Amino acid sequence: MTVNVRRVVTGHDAEGKAVIVYDGISDNVVSTRPNQSAAVLWQTSRFPADNNEDADAAKMPVKTVNPNGTVFRMVEFLPGVARRVHRTESIDYGIILSGEIVMELDDSEVLLRAGDCLVQRGTTHNWVNRGTEPCVIVFVLVAAEPAVAGGKVLGAMG
């Protein structure tokens, strides 16, 4: 099973009227590890964002984070998703749409369920689906300075 989401993007015509620019099922679904799939729905590459670009920003290459902007992504974690301990140089806003998932931190964990919201602030973490159903999460990742603790820079890893 993979992410299957309708993506609607607005823009303007030559006269400045609001129009639908894209409307369809996201076709750029990727899997970066077993039992996980994700679709970038949009991204920006600067602050403030540019609302005048004509290119489909969802199709532009991006790793986990756009270091100069934002990434809007939907992710599905199936039971048994492979481990990926990582930390990003971003602040991530997440909303669990369905299912449940455990977010492991260095020495603790938290169970998140449908409807829960998360603010992830550059911490090391891993996602574990111990349930029997898929978990779908929407994330908005916003580029940020790396976290600093005890005078040590905690840069991206994993």
C-alpha positions in Angstrom: 0.0 0.0 0.0 1.2 3.5 -0.8 0.2 7.1 -0.2 -2.8 7.9 -2.4 -3.8 11.5 -2.0 -5.5 14.1 -4.2 -3.5 17.3 -4.5 -5.2 20.6 -5.4 -3.0 23.6 -6.1 -4.2 27.1 -6.9 -2.6 29.9 -8.9 -3.6 32.8 -11.2 -4.4 33.1 -14.8 -2.9 35.9 -17.0 -5.7 38.3 -15.9 -5.0 37.6 -12.2 -8.1 35.5 -11.6 -7.7 32.6 -9.1 -7.6 29.2 -10.9 -6.9 25.6 -10.2 -3.4 24.8 -11.5 -3.1 21.1 -10.5 -5.9 18.7 -9.4 -5.2 15.0 -9.3 -3.7 12.1 -7.4 -0.1 12.8 -6.4 2.1 10.7 -8.7 5.4 11.3 -7.1 5.1 8.7 -4.3 8.5 7.3 -3.1 9.6 4.7 -0.6 12.9 5.4 1.2 12.7 2.2 3.4 10.6 -0.9 3.7 7.0 -0.4 4.8 7.0 3.4 4.3 5.9 5.6 1.4 5.7 9.4 1.1 4.5 12.0 -1.4 5.8 15.6 -1.5 2.7 17.7 -2.0 4.5 21.0 -2.4 7.7 22.7 -1.3 9.3 26.2 -1.3 12.9 27.1 -1.6 13.1 30.6 0.0 11.6 32.9 2.6 9.3 34.5 2.0 7.9 31.9 -0.5 7.4 32.8 -4.1 3.8 32.5 -5.3 4.8 33.3 -8.9 6.6 30.2 -9.9 5.0 28.2 -12.7 6.8 24.9 -12.1 5.2 22.1 -10.1 7.2 22.4 -6.9 6.1 18.9 -5.8 8.2 17.5 -8.6 11.4 19.3 -7.8 14.1 17.1 -6.2 14.3 17.3 -2.4 15.7 15.2 0.4 14.0 15.2 3.7 14.2 18.9 4.2 14.6 21.9 1.9 17.4 23.8 3.6 16.1 27.1 2.3 12.3 26.7 2.6 9.5 24.3 3.4 8.4 20.8 2.5 4.7 19.7 2.7 4.6 15.8 2.7 2.2 13.0 3.4 3.8 9.8 4.8 2.3 6.3 5.4 4.0 4.0 7.9 2.9 0.4 7.7 3.3 -2.0 10.6 6.9 -3.1 10.8 8.4 0.0 9.1 12.2 -0.2 8.9 14.1 1.9 11.4 15.5 5.3 10.4 17.0 7.1 13.4 17.5 10.7 12.2 17.6 14.4 13.0 16.8 17.3 10.7 17.7 20.9 10.7 14.0 21.9 10.6 11.0 22.5 12.7 8.4 19.9 11.7 4.6 20.2 12.2 2.9 16.9 12.1 -0.8 15.8 12.2 -1.6 12.1 12.6 -4.5 11.5 10.2 -5.1 7.8 10.8 -3.7 4.9 12.8 -1.2 5.3 15.5 2.6 5.5 15.7 5.3 5.5 18.4 7.9 8.3 18.1 11.1 7.1 19.8 13.5 9.7 21.1 16.9 9.2 22.7 15.7 7.9 26.1 11.9 8.0 25.8 9.0 7.4 23.5 5.4 8.7 22.9 2.4 7.1 21.3 0.6 9.3 18.8 -2.9 8.6 17.6 -5.2 10.0 14.9 -5.9 13.6 15.6 -2.8 14.2 17.6 -0.4 17.1 16.6 3.3 17.1 16.9 6.0 19.9 16.9 9.3 18.3 16.2 12.2 20.7 17.0 15.4 19.2 15.5 15.5 16.2 17.9 16.8 12.7 17.1 13.8 10.4 16.5 12.6 7.2 14.9 9.0 6.2 13.8 7.7 2.7 14.9 4.3 1.3 13.9 3.6 -1.4 16.4 -0.1 -1.6 15.5 -1.9 -3.6 12.8 -3.1 -0.7 10.7 -1.2 1.8 8.6 -0.5 5.2 10.1 -0.8 8.3 7.9 0.9 11.6 8.9 1.0 14.9 7.2 4.2 16.9 7.9 5.2 20.5 7.1 9.0 20.8 7.5 10.3 24.4 7.8 14.0 25.0 7.5 15.6 26.0 10.8 19.0 26.5 12.4 20.4 23.3 14.0 19.5 22.8 17.6 22.3 23.6 20.1 22.6 21.9 23.6 25.4 22.3 26.1 27.3 24.4 23.5 27.2 21.5 21.0 25.6 21.9 17.6 23.2 19.1 16.9 23.2 18.9 13.1 21.3 16.7 10.8 22.0 13.0 10.8 20.6 9.8 9.5 
